[in-house]
Amino acid sequence: MRPEDILRPMPSGLCSPLGDFHIDPTRPVERALITHGHSDHARAGHGAVLATQETLDMMRLRYGANFAGSTQAVAYGETLKLGGVDVSFHPAGHVLGSAQICVAANGTRVVASGDYKDVPDPTCAPFELIPCDAFITEATFGLPVFRHGDASAEIAKLLRSVALFPERAHLVGAYSLGKAQRVIALIRAAGYDKPIYLHGAMETITRYYVSRGIDLGELRLVRDASKAELAGTIAICPPSALQDRWTRRFPDPVSAFASGWMRVRARARQRGVELPLVISDHADWDGLTATIAAAGASQIWVTHGAEEALVHWCTLKGLEARPLNIVGYGDEEEEGVSADGSSSVPSPLEGEGQGGGSSDDPPAKPTRTTPTPNPSPQGGGEQSGAV
Ligand SMILES: [Zn+2]
């Protein structure tokens, strides 16, 4: 059986004609299988949703109890029969509950990875390699310049700065779902045991992580602290809050940003980031190419990011590869902040996370809904819109 008979790209996302479902559909469908809770993959309004318990919970937190007609939780490794195919979910190492979805029929396996990373993350199950015939990969950092290095070395950089400037507050911009909690866990792993402060938009999802057994130490809300109390502390906030008047409540804040894009110095400069931290929840170039090689698939389909470079690499390796050009998958690392720092579309999670927050917390955060153009890692010559 050909992989296209098992899964095929449609304008609405990856569709399984034999199984009568979509994976991460970009518009409402009757039956959706969801890889993870980020808003460009997990949308509200589907009839039936099949996902891990954590992803279903995150969708509930983000969209409310009625985000789908019905839901079903699936455990990692469990195999379900849907129409003419077998489906199973496997850890993607991206965020808590994230899964690659394997769809198999007549001995042919297609794996849709959603977003993934192949490096350790204390807040989620490690990426699992699924041998397959066709592998559907993202390419957010699909250029050789993107090598993220060791996240704990970046955290060490942050902690050195905290020690060096005991009167200043350190504000770390980090995406609210996944990155923020991973940064906190990495700070704890480095031995920092003082309270860590949270922006109101982080509260709901971070408490959820804690409820799932992820130990994040003592957490406090920025809004409950005085300016004097915030001297010498670390606070985690959505990236866009770094440019907000919200930062005025901190004494002489140091602006840090945890993102794979911080590998591009021009991006850090452009956003006024004093302390760039190269920490990504996506595979870097080495991770993408190593995973593709190890999966043993003869066909590679690339869904979003720097598709062309990765497709080219695959072709050089003798693999059949093509970009899928599905419109709608974005880049959560940027959290929808445009080049000028302004926001456009409100994100339900951010709005909800601020519930009960003080009135001078920033307005609801945006979320990107269009694909990110290729980055220009050399800096200086970034394409318009490639924030
Ligand atoms: Zn994601």
Residues whose N, C-alpha, C, O or C-beta is under 5 A from the ligand:
A	BS01	ZN	H38 D115 E332
